[in-house]
């Protein structure tokens, strides 16, 4: 009878650990850490292990960027005649390693999607949305910095990311 209870206990304990994840990361001072809790935003070389398959996450993008991008995706609205300002906006987002979708407004449907978010006034580019609640018309570095900081994007990035194409 004791063997049966021991077997049941081992099965229950194994099931409890089966859903857990383990993270390995390096702190800014170079120390390697292992934990069952997600790493802090400034962690580098983050690897995620899952006991149900030993999945190793080798994504060079920091955990903080991936978390912010999942919770607060960024969309950059541009137009064909926006050259210098849109280039500066793209470079600013890339300098912070912010993954973003770029919506080039060259059709009436694209403009209608813009107006749905920003209102019926004349379109101003570049414009940005961060998540579902933050938006800004025109590029104003201080405003964009506040929005990205609030969303959890690190102030300094390391990997330049190419934009993806978005549809509203």
PAKOL-341885 format. One line per 3 residues: number of its first residue (from 0); their letters; for each residue x, y, z of N, C-alpha, C. Coordinates in pm, 1 decimal. Example, Ala and Ser with C-alpha at 12.3 -4.5 7.8 and 13.67 -1.06 7.14 Angstrom:
2
0 = AS = 1319.0:-569.0:780.0:1230.0:-450.0:780.0:1320.0:-330.0:780.0; 1285.0:-225.0:708.0:1367.0:-106.0:714.0:1290.0:3.0:787.0
This chain:
168
0 = XXX = 82.5:-120.2:0.0:0.0:0.0:0.0:86.7:126.4:0.0; 199.1:120.4:75.1:289.2:236.2:77.7:345.8:263.3:-60.8; 372.0:159.1:-135.6:426.5:175.1:-271.0:327.3:246.2:-361.3
3 = XXX = 200.4:215.6:-347.4:97.2:280.5:-428.9:90.9:429.0:-396.7; 93.6:463.9:-268.8:88.3:605.5:-230.1:213.4:680.3:-275.0; 327.5:614.8:-267.3:451.0:675.4:-313.6:445.4:700.5:-464.7
6 = XXX = 392.8:605.8:-536.9:377.4:619.6:-680.9:282.3:734.8:-715.3; 171.4:744.5:-644.2:75.7:853.3:-665.5:141.0:988.5:-635.9; 217.0:995.8:-528.9:285.7:1118.9:-491.1:385.3:1160.8:-599.4
9 = XXX = 459.7:1067.5:-652.4:556.0:1098.4:-758.0:487.2:1146.4:-885.6; 375.3:1086.5:-921.0:300.7:1127.9:-1040.5:247.3:1270.1:-1023.2; 191.4:1299.6:-906.4:137.3:1433.7:-879.2:249.9:1536.5:-879.5
12 = XXX = 362.1:1505.6:-818.7:475.6:1598.4:-815.8:528.7:1622.1:-956.6; 537.3:1518.8:-1035.9:584.5:1532.7:-1174.0:491.8:1619.5:-1256.3; 362.4:1604.8:-1237.0:265.2:1686.3:-1309.8:276.7:1832.9:-1271.0
15 = XXX = 306.2:1858.4:-1145.2:318.6:1996.6:-1099.0:437.6:2066.2:-1165.3; 545.7:1993.0:-1188.4:664.1:2052.3:-1249.3:660.7:2050.5:-1401.2; 572.4:1977.8:-1461.2:569.3:1963.7:-1607.1:535.4:2093.2:-1677.9
18 = XXX = 453.8:2178.1:-1616.3:414.5:2303.8:-1680.2:512.2:2416.3:-1653.0; 608.3:2396.3:-1563.8:701.5:2501.6:-1526.2:801.1:2532.2:-1636.0; 855.1:2652.4:-1631.3:959.1:2693.3:-1723.4:1078.2:2738.6:-1640.9
21 = XXX = 1193.6:2732.8:-1701.3:1314.9:2779.8:-1637.4:1383.7:2875.4:-1732.9; 1433.4:2984.9:-1679.8:1505.0:3082.9:-1760.4:1651.1:3086.6:-1719.1; 1736.0:3107.3:-1817.9:1878.1:3130.3:-1795.4:1907.5:3264.2:-1858.0
24 = XXX = 1974.2:3352.2:-1786.1:2008.9:3481.8:-1842.4:2135.6:3533.8:-1777.7; 2187.6:3639.0:-1838.2:2308.8:3701.8:-1789.2:2274.0:3842.7:-1745.8; 2313.6:3879.2:-1625.4:2288.3:4014.4:-1576.2:2390.9:4110.5:-1638.2
27 = XXX = 2366.6:4241.9:-1629.8:2459.3:4338.8:-1691.6:2603.0:4325.7:-1641.8; 2621.1:4275.5:-1518.5:2757.3:4259.7:-1466.6:2822.1:4127.8:-1508.0; 2752.3:4048.9:-1592.9:2809.8:3927.5:-1647.7:2779.2:3799.7:-1571.9
30 = XXX = 2704.5:3807.7:-1461.8:2672.6:3689.6:-1382.4:2557.6:3612.7:-1448.3; 2572.5:3479.9:-1459.2:2469.5:3395.3:-1518.8:2372.2:3351.7:-1409.9; 2242.6:3362.7:-1439.6:2137.5:3327.1:-1343.5:2045.5:3221.8:-1402.9
33 = XXX = 1990.1:3137.9:-1316.2:1886.6:3041.7:-1352.8:1769.9:3065.9:-1258.2; 1647.3:3065.7:-1312.3:1531.4:3092.0:-1228.1:1404.8:3035.7:-1290.5; 1303.3:3016.2:-1204.8:1172.7:2975.7:-1255.2:1084.3:3098.0:-1277.8
36 = XXX = 1138.9:3217.1:-1258.4:1067.2:3342.3:-1282.3:1131.0:3412.5:-1402.3; 1052.1:3487.6:-1481.2:1108.8:3557.8:-1596.9:1221.9:3651.0:-1555.6; 1318.4:3672.3:-1644.3:1432.4:3758.5:-1611.9:1393.1:3905.0:-1606.2
39 = XXX = 1477.1:3988.7:-1545.0:1448.8:4132.5:-1540.0:1465.8:4194.5:-1678.9; 1416.2:4316.9:-1698.3:1420.6:4381.2:-1830.5:1561.6:4399.9:-1887.2; 1662.2:4417.3:-1800.5:1797.9:4441.8:-1851.1:1878.0:4313.8:-1873.4
42 = XXX = 1811.1:4198.4:-1868.2:1879.4:4070.0:-1886.5:1929.3:4054.3:-2029.4; 2042.4:3985.4:-2044.0:2099.5:3957.5:-2176.0:2109.7:3806.5:-2193.3; 2120.6:3763.9:-2318.0:2139.2:3621.5:-2350.2:2034.3:3533.8:-2281.5
45 = XXX = 1909.3:3573.2:-2293.5:1799.8:3500.5:-2228.0:1772.6:3370.4:-2302.2; 1762.1:3262.5:-2225.5:1723.5:3133.2:-2279.7:1609.3:3080.2:-2194.6; 1508.5:3026.3:-2260.1:1393.1:2971.5:-2190.2:1391.8:2820.7:-2210.6
48 = XXX = 1384.8:2747.7:-2100.1:1381.2:2602.4:-2105.7:1242.9:2555.9:-2063.2; 1191.5:2458.2:-2131.8:1062.7:2400.4:-2096.9:1083.4:2251.2:-2074.6; 1042.1:2197.4:-1959.9:1065.5:2055.7:-1934.4:991.1:1964.0:-2030.2
51 = XXX = 893.3:2016.1:-2100.3:818.5:1932.1:-2193.1:877.9:1936.9:-2333.0; 1007.6:1944.9:-2343.3:1069.3:1943.4:-2474.8:1202.2:2015.3:-2479.3; 1244.6:2071.5:-2369.1:1372.5:2141.0:-2361.6:1389.5:2242.4:-2473.6
54 = XXX = 1293.4:2331.5:-2484.6:1298.4:2436.9:-2584.4:1394.0:2544.9:-2535.6; 1489.0:2578.2:-2618.0:1583.4:2683.9:-2583.5:1553.6:2803.7:-2671.3; 1530.6:2916.8:-2608.9:1501.6:3039.6:-2680.6:1632.7:3112.9:-2703.3
57 = XXX = 1678.7:3116.0:-2826.3:1803.7:3183.1:-2860.0:1779.6:3314.4:-2932.3; 1662.3:3371.8:-2916.3:1629.2:3497.8:-2981.7:1723.5:3606.4:-2929.1; 1797.9:3674.2:-3017.6:1890.6:3776.6:-2971.0:1821.1:3902.2:-2919.1
60 = XXX = 1691.2:3917.5:-2946.1:1617.3:4031.6:-2894.8:1599.5:4013.8:-2745.0; 1617.4:4120.2:-2669.3:1609.0:4109.2:-2523.8:1468.6:4069.5:-2480.0; 1461.7:4010.0:-2363.3:1332.9:3968.4:-2307.3:1241.6:4089.9:-2290.6
63 = XXX = 1297.1:4201.7:-2246.7:1215.4:4322.3:-2224.8:1150.6:4369.9:-2354.8; 1226.0:4366.6:-2464.1:1170.9:4409.1:-2593.5:1061.5:4313.0:-2637.5; 1087.2:4182.8:-2625.0:986.6:4084.9:-2667.1:860.4:4097.3:-2583.3
66 = XXX = 874.4:4119.0:-2453.6:758.4:4133.5:-2364.7:679.0:4259.6:-2401.1; 748.8:4371.5:-2419.1:681.5:4497.2:-2455.6:612.7:4484.0:-2591.5; 679.4:4419.8:-2687.0:621.1:4404.0:-2820.8:496.7:4316.0:-2817.0
69 = XXX = 496.2:4214.8:-2731.3:379.3:4128.2:-2720.4:263.4:4201.4:-2653.4; 293.7:4283.2:-2552.7:188.9:4353.2:-2477.8:144.8:4483.8:-2544.5; 237.8:4551.0:-2611.6:210.8:4683.1:-2670.0:275.4:4694.3:-2808.1
72 = XXX = 218.7:4628.0:-2909.3:278.7:4634.7:-3043.1:276.2:4777.3:-3098.4; 377.4:4809.2:-3175.9:393.7:4943.6:-3231.4:361.6:4942.1:-3381.0; 281.9:5039.8:-3424.3:253.0:5057.9:-3566.4:294.7:5198.8:-3605.5
75 = XXX = 373.5:5207.1:-3711.6:419.6:5335.1:-3764.9:341.6:5363.2:-3892.8; 276.9:5479.4:-3898.2:199.5:5520.5:-4015.0:284.4:5616.8:-4097.1; 305.2:5583.7:-4224.5:383.8:5666.9:-4314.3:307.1:5687.0:-4444.8
78 = XXX = 363.7:5769.8:-4531.9:303.7:5789.6:-4664.0:415.1:5794.9:-4767.3; 382.2:5778.1:-4894.7:485.4:5778.3:-4998.5:564.3:5909.6:-5006.8; 500.8:6021.9:-4971.9:570.0:6150.8:-4982.4:639.8:6192.3:-4852.9
81 = XXX = 643.4:6106.6:-4756.5:711.0:6134.5:-4628.7:849.8:6071.4:-4635.5; 950.5:6152.2:-4657.5:1084.9:6096.3:-4671.9:1168.9:6117.6:-4546.5; 1208.8:6240.5:-4523.1:1302.5:6268.2:-4414.2:1244.2:6240.6:-4276.0
84 = XXX = 1123.6:6293.0:-4248.4:1063.6:6272.9:-4116.8:1038.6:6124.6:-4088.4; 991.8:6051.8:-4188.0:965.0:5908.9:-4169.3:1094.6:5831.5:-4149.7; 1199.2:5873.6:-4219.8:1329.5:5809.0:-4202.0:1380.2:5830.5:-4059.5
87 = XXX = 1367.4:5951.5:-4008.1:1409.8:5981.9:-3871.5:1327.9:5898.5:-3772.0; 1198.8:5885.8:-3795.6:1112.5:5806.5:-3707.0:1154.3:5659.7:-3706.5; 1179.3:5604.3:-3825.8:1224.9:5464.4:-3835.3:1357.1:5445.3:-3761.9
90 = XXX = 1448.6:5538.5:-3781.9:1580.2:5529.0:-3717.5:1567.1:5538.2:-3565.9; 1475.1:5621.5:-3517.5:1455.2:5632.1:-3372.8:1403.8:5499.8:-3315.9; 1304.4:5441.4:-3380.7:1252.0:5313.0:-3334.9:1360.2:5205.0:-3340.6
93 = XXX = 1438.8:5203.5:-3446.3:1546.2:5104.8:-3459.3:1653.5:5125.2:-3352.8; 1681.2:5249.8:-3315.5:1783.6:5276.6:-3213.6:1743.7:5220.1:-3078.2; 1613.8:5202.9:-3056.5:1564.8:5143.2:-2931.7:1528.7:4995.8:-2949.9
96 = XXX = 1558.6:4939.9:-3066.8:1527.8:4799.8:-3100.2:1379.6:4769.7:-3088.3; 1297.7:4866.3:-3124.4:1153.1:4848.5:-3116.2:1103.7:4781.0:-3243.6; 1050.9:4658.5:-3233.2:991.6:4597.4:-3352.0:860.4:4670.2:-3383.5
99 = XXX = 839.9:4703.4:-3509.5:719.0:4777.3:-3545.6:667.4:4732.9:-3679.9; 538.6:4753.0:-3697.4:474.7:4731.6:-3826.8:459.0:4867.9:-3890.2; 489.8:4876.6:-4017.8:477.5:5003.9:-4087.5:360.2:4996.6:-4182.8
102 = XXX = 271.7:5092.8:-4172.2:156.7:5101.1:-4261.3:177.9:5219.1:-4355.6; 207.9:5189.5:-4481.0:227.0:5291.6:-4583.3:89.3:5328.1:-4638.3; 47.0:5449.9:-4611.3:-87.3:5491.6:-4651.0:-85.4:5545.1:-4794.2
105 = XXX = -109.6:5454.5:-4888.2:-114.5:5496.8:-5028.0:-247.0:5460.7:-5093.9; -342.7:5410.6:-5016.3:-475.8:5378.0:-5068.6:-580.1:5440.5:-4976.2; -699.6:5456.4:-5027.5:-808.3:5513.5:-4948.7:-842.1:5425.5:-4828.2
108 = XXX = -831.8:5292.9:-4843.7:-858.1:5201.9:-4731.4:-758.5:5225.0:-4617.8; -631.5:5249.0:-4654.6:-528.5:5274.0:-4553.7:-558.5:5404.0:-4479.1; -599.2:5504.7:-4552.4:-632.5:5633.7:-4491.9:-755.5:5620.8:-4401.5
111 = XXX = -851.1:5539.0:-4441.6:-970.1:5516.9:-4358.3:-931.0:5449.0:-4227.4; -838.6:5355.2:-4232.4:-788.7:5290.9:-4110.5:-719.4:5389.6:-4019.3; -643.0:5481.6:-4078.4:-576.2:5586.8:-4001.7:-679.5:5675.1:-3931.4
114 = XXX = -780.2:5717.0:-4006.5:-883.1:5805.4:-3949.9:-963.6:5737.5:-3839.7; -978.4:5607.6:-3850.6:-1049.5:5531.9:-3747.0:-975.9:5541.7:-3613.1; -844.3:5549.3:-3620.2:-762.1:5556.3:-3498.8:-740.4:5700.3:-3453.4
117 = XXX = -705.5:5789.3:-3548.0:-663.1:5924.5:-3512.6:-770.7:6032.0:-3530.5; -882.4:5997.1:-3589.0:-988.2:6095.2:-3608.2:-994.1:6144.0:-3751.8; -1099.4:6221.8:-3782.6:-1125.9:6260.8:-3921.7:-1037.0:6372.8:-3975.2
120 = XXX = -955.2:6432.9:-3890.3:-870.5:6542.5:-3937.7:-772.8:6492.5:-4043.6; -702.2:6587.5:-4102.3:-603.2:6553.2:-4205.5:-494.7:6462.2:-4146.9; -452.9:6363.8:-4224.4:-349.7:6269.7:-4179.4:-215.7:6340.7:-4164.9
123 = XXX = -144.9:6307.6:-4056.9:-12.7:6362.2:-4032.4:82.6:6244.0:-4017.3; 188.5:6244.7:-4095.0:285.4:6136.3:-4087.4:423.4:6192.9:-4058.7; 507.2:6118.0:-3991.7:479.9:5985.6:-3936.3:394.0:5996.2:-3811.1
126 = XXX = 310.2:5897.5:-3791.0:230.0:5884.3:-3669.1:254.7:5745.1:-3613.6; 218.7:5726.0:-3487.2:250.5:5599.7:-3421.4:139.6:5559.6:-3325.0; 117.7:5430.2:-3315.3:35.5:5375.8:-3207.6:123.1:5278.4:-3130.0
129 = XXX = 107.6:5279.6:-2998.0:178.8:5187.2:-2909.7:71.4:5115.1:-2830.0; 50.8:4988.9:-2863.2:-57.5:4913.8:-2800.2:-191.4:4964.7:-2850.5; -294.2:4944.6:-2769.6:-429.4:4985.2:-2809.2:-469.4:5121.1:-2754.9
132 = XXX = -387.0:5181.0:-2670.3:-431.0:5302.2:-2603.1:-347.8:5426.3:-2633.1; -222.5:5411.6:-2673.8:-136.6:5527.6:-2694.8:-122.5:5557.7:-2843.7; -131.3:5685.4:-2875.9:-114.1:5726.1:-3015.2:-58.3:5867.3:-3019.0
135 = XXX = 13.5:5896.0:-3126.9:73.3:6027.9:-3142.6:81.6:6061.1:-3290.5; 33.3:6180.1:-3326.7:41.3:6228.2:-3464.7:170.1:6307.8:-3479.6; 244.4:6278.3:-3585.1:369.9:6348.6:-3608.0:481.0:6292.5:-3520.3
138 = XXX = 605.3:6316.5:-3561.8:719.8:6267.3:-3484.4:766.7:6374.8:-3389.2; 751.0:6347.3:-3261.3:802.3:6433.7:-3155.6:876.1:6341.0:-3060.9; 1009.4:6347.2:-3064.5:1095.1:6251.6:-2993.9:1058.5:6235.9:-2846.8
141 = XXX = 1034.8:6343.4:-2777.3:1001.5:6335.6:-2634.9:871.3:6259.9:-2609.3; 770.3:6288.1:-2690.3:641.2:6218.8:-2676.6:656.0:6070.4:-2707.0; 724.9:6036.8:-2815.0:744.6:5896.3:-2851.5:825.0:5824.5:-2743.2
144 = XXX = 925.7:5892.2:-2687.9:1005.8:5831.7:-2580.0:918.0:5798.2:-2460.3; 832.6:5891.5:-2419.3:742.7:5867.4:-2305.4:649.7:5749.0:-2332.3; 595.7:5743.9:-2452.8:503.4:5634.9:-2487.1:574.7:5499.2:-2483.0
147 = XXX = 693.1:5492.2:-2542.5:768.2:5366.4:-2546.1:817.0:5327.1:-2406.5; 859.0:5425.6:-2327.5:900.0:5397.5:-2189.3:783.1:5340.8:-2109.6; 667.8:5402.7:-2123.3:548.6:5357.5:-2051.5:510.0:5214.8:-2091.7
150 = XXX = 533.0:5179.2:-2217.1:500.8:5044.9:-2265.6:604.7:4940.9:-2224.1; 718.4:4985.3:-2171.0:819.6:4891.3:-2122.7:933.2:4864.0:-2219.1; 942.5:4940.2:-2327.6:1054.7:4921.2:-2419.6:1181.3:4979.6:-2355.8
153 = XXX = 1294.6:4907.9:-2363.6:1419.4:4960.8:-2307.1:1459.6:5091.0:-2376.6; 1526.3:5177.8:-2302.4:1567.2:5307.2:-2356.5:1674.1:5293.8:-2463.6; 1757.5:5190.3:-2454.8:1863.9:5169.5:-2551.9:1852.8:5028.4:-2605.3
156 = XXX = 1858.7:5016.1:-2735.6:1850.4:4883.8:-2796.4:1985.9:4840.4:-2848.6; 1991.5:4719.4:-2899.9:2115.9:4670.2:-2950.9:2104.1:4608.5:-3088.4; 1987.6:4569.9:-3127.9:1970.5:4500.3:-3254.4:1872.5:4580.4:-3339.8
159 = XXX = 1912.6:4617.5:-3458.9:1825.2:4692.9:-3548.0:1728.7:4595.3:-3613.8; 1601.4:4623.5:-3602.3:1498.2:4536.4:-3655.1:1432.7:4597.6:-3777.4; 1403.1:4517.7:-3876.0:1335.1:4565.5:-3995.4:1183.9:4570.5:-3967.8
162 = XXX = 1114.8:4669.1:-4022.1:970.2:4677.1:-4001.1:896.5:4567.0:-4075.8; 778.7:4537.0:-4028.5:691.7:4444.2:-4099.6:577.1:4524.7:-4158.9; 507.4:4468.4:-4252.8:395.8:4538.0:-4316.2:268.9:4507.4:-4238.1
165 = XXX = 189.6:4610.6:-4211.7:67.9:4594.1:-4132.5:-53.0:4635.9:-4213.5; -164.1:4581.7:-4175.8:-294.1:4621.3:-4229.9:-382.0:4654.9:-4110.7; -458.1:4766.8:-4116.1:-542.5:4802.8:-4001.3:-658.1:4706.1:-3983.4
